[in-house]
Amino acid sequence: MKKINELQAEEKSVLTKMFWNSHKVFHNFNMTKMEANGFTMTMSPAIESIYKDDPEAKKEAYVRHQAFFNTHAVAMNYIAGMAYALEKDYYAGKIPESTINAVKASLMGPTAGMFDSLFFNCLRVIAAGVGIGLCASGNIIGSILFILIYGVTQSVCKYYLTVLGYTSGTEFIDKVYNSGLMSIATRCVSILGLLMVGAMTATTVSFPLNWTINVGDTSVVFLDLLDAVYPGIMSVVLVLLMMYLIKKGKRPSFLVFCILLLGLIGAFLGIF
Amino acid sequence: MTLSSALVCAFVYWLMRYLDNTTGWDAMARPIVVAPVVGLVLGDFKTGIIMGASLEAIFMGISAIGGAIPADALSGTVIAVAYAIGAGSEGAMETGLALAMSIGTLMSSISSMFTPLWAGLAPWWEKEAAECNPVKFSALNWIMEGVRGLPQTVVIFLGVAYGVSGLQTFLNVCPGWVMTGLRAAGSMMTAVGFGILLSMIWSKEIAVFYFVGFILSKSLGLSSLGIAVIGACVAITIFFVEKHALEYGQRQKEGASEADVKENNDEEEFF
């Protein structure tokens, strides 16, 4: 495994260009080849550098990277860095052409799952939790923090993963995948995600009961009864009920419609 | 809404969509970023920011299901905030929140009508890539990415220009309980998003932390940043504890197998 500071100037400049281009991963995303265009643009500095004297091989390389490609946006950088190293090996005659797309294809699935659970399901929730807390009181810092925590972090990871992909080859991902460290990391970030969802349930979900039962001379405010159990308990019940229904396979749009209907019927009957 | 504010809203939609796909972060088209921008251009920054918080909570879980997006957060946000600021009356914000999801669902189905068209361009892209002209290929991508957002942008323009005032007139003639019901639904709507999120990260071993988070916020009144710091400490500690346990387990296993080998050798010598 090569060290980062052992890279030559040209390699460094190619990797930096790849890093900048990789932000366009979703440019012209389509259902036929998904991120193929983004991958081609990410690879183009590498292709131009390796095949500068060989137009025929260059054309083949461009077509090669137009193949179907889809993974998480950050994981793509790792695979692109690796593809750069593989293209070099292929040009030097060390590996057959088919290896390149085979490696790409084999890494799409595992990396997508890994990075989705880290970035999309966890880091995004944490960033949104922090942002929502500030924005709810009208503070724009919340939005900026959201972009910094969720967005800019991805760019930083993208840079290091491009270099790591180029220097380590498949070694790194195999190690992480087989060591069991990934599942521990996912679980730990999920803990943070659960905490944030719990906190956001407290601040943003409300069950606006406005129901008073008159028993003889005394009137009972129903919400007070529930809040006596624990303040805001109905929010938790509502969220857990939604989770149960989602796990049962109910569609989110169906649940949204149900809640809209519940609100209207409840208001008509005077419960809300 | 005046035509000029509708035009501005449509441009914000187009621009945020473009920024989102050009950064690849999936962050720029989120309600928490878009709503303040819409608020800013329509002259009510504060409403934009506050609605951004609620809309982010509503849409948080929604876009996370599989490949197909059931409701488009970006268009739902633009129209909901435009409605709240345009109507300006009391309760307009809550009504906007309640309707955002339905608007997003509608826009998502409009977008999906164009999916086959963009998918059909794939062979053309391959031909362009084969020309070995990275500058031209990149320029075409920049242009086409902008073109791809145009159909929805036109729908947003029409929706804000004519739909918002129509919606306003309609809701004004409705009896009072309709508004109350919409408001109640808006405040419960976030539960769906959180339900989806929870269903993805929920596991028996760590589920207790959901309740801890709720209590930290509800009863102790901690800010979300404070809770994030506490959570990070817990998560980092557990990570290292489990990492050591994992390494210890592996060492044990290696040690055991080495010992087995030794034992076997001893036995052979003995016999």
Interface residues (C-beta under 8 A of the other chain):
Chain A: N21 S22 H23 K24 V25 F26 H27 N28 F29 N30 M31 T32 K33 A36 N37 G38 T40 M41 S44 P45 I47 E48 P55 K58 K59 Y62 V63 H65 Q66 A73 S117 F120 N121 C122 R124 V125 I126 A127 A128 G129 V130 G131 I132 G133 L134 C135 A136 S137 G138 N139 I140 G142 S143 F146 I147 Y150 G151 Q154 S155 S179 G180 L181 I184 A185 R187 C188 V189 S190 I191 L192 G193 L194 L195 M196 V197 G198 A199 M200 T201 A202 T203 T204 V205 S206 F207 P208 P231 G232 S235 V236 L238 V239 L240 L241 M242 M243 Y244 L245 I246 K247 R251 P252 S253 L255 V256 I259 L260 L262 G263 L264 I265 G266 A267 F268 G270 F272
Chain B: D20 N21 T22 T23 G24 W25 D26 A27 M28 R30 I32 V33 P36 F45 K46 I49 I50 G52 A53 S54 E56 A57 M60 G61 I62 A64 I65 P70 A71 A98 M101 S102 T105 T115 P116 W118 A119 G120 L121 A122 W125 E126 A129 A130 C132 P134 F137 S138 N141 W142 M144 E145 R148 W177 V178 T180 G181 L182 R183 A184 A185 G186 S187 M188 M189 T190 A191 V192 F194 G195 I196 L197 L198 S199 M200 I201 W202 S203 E205 I206 A207 F209 Y210 F211 V212 G213 F214 I215 L216 S217 K218 S219 L222 S223 S224 L225 I227 A228 I230 G231 A232 V234 A235 I236 I238 F239 E242 K243 L246
